[in-house]
Amino acid sequence: MFGIIKLLSSVVSFGYPVYASYKSLRARNQAAVESWAIYWVVMSVVTTTETWFGFMFTWLPLYQFARLGFTVWLVLPGSNGSNYIYYEYIEPTLSAHEQEIETFARSTKDKFTSRGLQAFKAGVQRIEQLVLALLTGSTKVVADDAGAGTGAGAGTIAGAAADRDAADSDEKEVCFCFTDWQSMSLVLDPAGYISYSSE
């Protein structure tokens, strides 16, 4: 019984509104599009509330019946339930805190953009290190960012050993110090050392 009620609630909450929204968009009915946009705002708030606080009331025996009735009230054009909730509660609340929301959204976007760019650069750097290690047959790759930001041509690559006195060592070490985004040409000499020039 409750499974059927839950299914009906899903159809009324999402199935019919999705199709009705599609028809409104296809017909370019601006009034209907605005009405359904309001409905989706209200339903987003309802769904978010259920996600975070549903444990306090979803277990109630008559909750599914109440939710179905509430959703029908939101959807039916004659009841204007979604319009009532939006204009009486949601819009005033958002309007009162719009500046704070905008500031928080910009700050969060900037932080994620900065961190995402840093992660991307770090990933590219690591891939270049691994490719370099494969090309040179090295067993160890070391990344050095200490010289970052020192200008064009500041990157250095040394292969085979920490210095040329250890050229006969079996273990080769590749130090990849990446400080700029210029393209580089690599040269591997017979002793196993790598030199490069940046364009």
LINBEL-V646557 format. One record per residue. RES is the residue in three letters. SS is DSSP state (H for helix, E for strand, - for the rest). BURIAL is # if it has 24 or more other ideal C-beta (glycine too) atoms within 12 Angstrom, else .. Layout:
# LINBEL-V646557
res->RES ss->SS burial->BURIAL
res->RES ss->SS burial->BURIAL
This chain:
# LINBEL-V646557
res->MET ss->- burial->.
res->PHE ss->H burial->.
res->GLY ss->H burial->.
res->ILE ss->H burial->.
res->ILE ss->H burial->.
res->LYS ss->H burial->.
res->LEU ss->H burial->.
res->LEU ss->H burial->.
res->SER ss->H burial->#
res->SER ss->H burial->.
res->VAL ss->H burial->.
res->VAL ss->H burial->#
res->SER ss->H burial->#
res->PHE ss->H burial->.
res->GLY ss->H burial->.
res->TYR ss->H burial->#
res->PRO ss->H burial->#
res->VAL ss->H burial->.
res->TYR ss->H burial->.
res->ALA ss->H burial->#
res->SER ss->H burial->#
res->TYR ss->H burial->.
res->LYS ss->H burial->.
res->SER ss->H burial->.
res->LEU ss->H burial->.
res->ARG ss->H burial->.
res->ALA ss->H burial->.
res->ARG ss->- burial->.
res->ASN ss->- burial->.
res->GLN ss->H burial->.
res->ALA ss->H burial->.
res->ALA ss->H burial->.
res->VAL ss->H burial->.
res->GLU ss->H burial->.
res->SER ss->H burial->#
res->TRP ss->H burial->#
res->ALA ss->H burial->.
res->ILE ss->H burial->#
res->TYR ss->H burial->#
res->TRP ss->H burial->#
res->VAL ss->H burial->#
res->VAL ss->H burial->#
res->MET ss->H burial->#
res->SER ss->H burial->.
res->VAL ss->H burial->#
res->VAL ss->H burial->#
res->THR ss->H burial->.
res->THR ss->H burial->.
res->THR ss->H burial->.
res->GLU ss->H burial->.
res->THR ss->H burial->.
res->TRP ss->H burial->.
res->PHE ss->H burial->.
res->GLY ss->H burial->.
res->PHE ss->H burial->.
res->MET ss->H burial->.
res->PHE ss->- burial->.
res->THR ss->- burial->.
res->TRP ss->- burial->.
res->LEU ss->- burial->.
res->PRO ss->- burial->.
res->LEU ss->- burial->.
res->TYR ss->H burial->.
res->GLN ss->H burial->#
res->PHE ss->H burial->.
res->ALA ss->H burial->.
res->ARG ss->H burial->#
res->LEU ss->H burial->#
res->GLY ss->H burial->.
res->PHE ss->H burial->#
res->THR ss->H burial->#
res->VAL ss->H burial->#
res->TRP ss->H burial->#
res->LEU ss->H burial->#
res->VAL ss->H burial->#
res->LEU ss->- burial->.
res->PRO ss->- burial->.
res->GLY ss->- burial->.
res->SER ss->- burial->.
res->ASN ss->- burial->.
res->GLY ss->H burial->#
res->SER ss->H burial->#
res->ASN ss->H burial->#
res->TYR ss->H burial->.
res->ILE ss->H burial->#
res->TYR ss->H burial->#
res->TYR ss->H burial->.
res->GLU ss->H burial->.
res->TYR ss->H burial->.
res->ILE ss->H burial->#
res->GLU ss->H burial->.
res->PRO ss->H burial->.
res->THR ss->H burial->.
res->LEU ss->H burial->.
res->SER ss->H burial->.
res->ALA ss->H burial->.
res->HIS ss->- burial->.
res->GLU ss->H burial->.
res->GLN ss->H burial->.
res->GLU ss->H burial->.
res->ILE ss->H burial->.
res->GLU ss->H burial->.
res->THR ss->H burial->.
res->PHE ss->H burial->.
res->ALA ss->H burial->.
res->ARG ss->H burial->.
res->SER ss->H burial->.
res->THR ss->H burial->.
res->LYS ss->H burial->.
res->ASP ss->H burial->.
res->LYS ss->H burial->.
res->PHE ss->H burial->.
res->THR ss->H burial->.
res->SER ss->H burial->.
res->ARG ss->H burial->.
res->GLY ss->H burial->.
res->LEU ss->H burial->.
res->GLN ss->H burial->.
res->ALA ss->H burial->.
res->PHE ss->H burial->.
res->LYS ss->H burial->.
res->ALA ss->H burial->.
res->GLY ss->H burial->.
res->VAL ss->H burial->.
res->GLN ss->H burial->#
res->ARG ss->H burial->.
res->ILE ss->H burial->.
res->GLU ss->H burial->#
res->GLN ss->H burial->#
res->LEU ss->H burial->.
res->VAL ss->H burial->.
res->LEU ss->H burial->#
res->ALA ss->H burial->#
res->LEU ss->H burial->.
res->LEU ss->H burial->.
res->THR ss->H burial->#
res->GLY ss->- burial->.
res->SER ss->- burial->#
res->THR ss->- burial->.
res->LYS ss->E burial->.
res->VAL ss->E burial->#
res->VAL ss->E burial->#
res->ALA ss->E burial->#
res->ASP ss->- burial->.
res->ASP ss->- burial->.
res->ALA ss->- burial->.
res->GLY ss->- burial->.
res->ALA ss->- burial->.
res->GLY ss->- burial->.
res->THR ss->- burial->.
res->GLY ss->- burial->.
res->ALA ss->- burial->.
res->GLY ss->- burial->.
res->ALA ss->- burial->.
res->GLY ss->- burial->#
res->THR ss->E burial->#
res->ILE ss->E burial->#
res->ALA ss->E burial->#
res->GLY ss->- burial->#
res->ALA ss->- burial->#
res->ALA ss->- burial->#
res->ALA ss->- burial->.
res->ASP ss->- burial->.
res->ARG ss->H burial->.
res->ASP ss->H burial->.
res->ALA ss->H burial->.
res->ALA ss->- burial->.
res->ASP ss->- burial->.
res->SER ss->- burial->.
res->ASP ss->- burial->.
res->GLU ss->- burial->.
res->LYS ss->- burial->#
res->GLU ss->E burial->#
res->VAL ss->E burial->#
res->CYS ss->E burial->#
res->PHE ss->E burial->#
res->CYS ss->E burial->#
res->PHE ss->- burial->#
res->THR ss->- burial->#
res->ASP ss->- burial->.
res->TRP ss->- burial->.
res->GLN ss->- burial->.
res->SER ss->- burial->.
res->MET ss->E burial->#
res->SER ss->E burial->.
res->LEU ss->E burial->.
res->VAL ss->E burial->.
res->LEU ss->E burial->.
res->ASP ss->- burial->.
res->PRO ss->- burial->.
res->ALA ss->- burial->.
res->GLY ss->- burial->#
res->TYR ss->- burial->#
res->ILE ss->E burial->#
res->SER ss->E burial->.
res->TYR ss->E burial->#
res->SER ss->E burial->.
res->SER ss->E burial->.
res->GLU ss->- burial->.
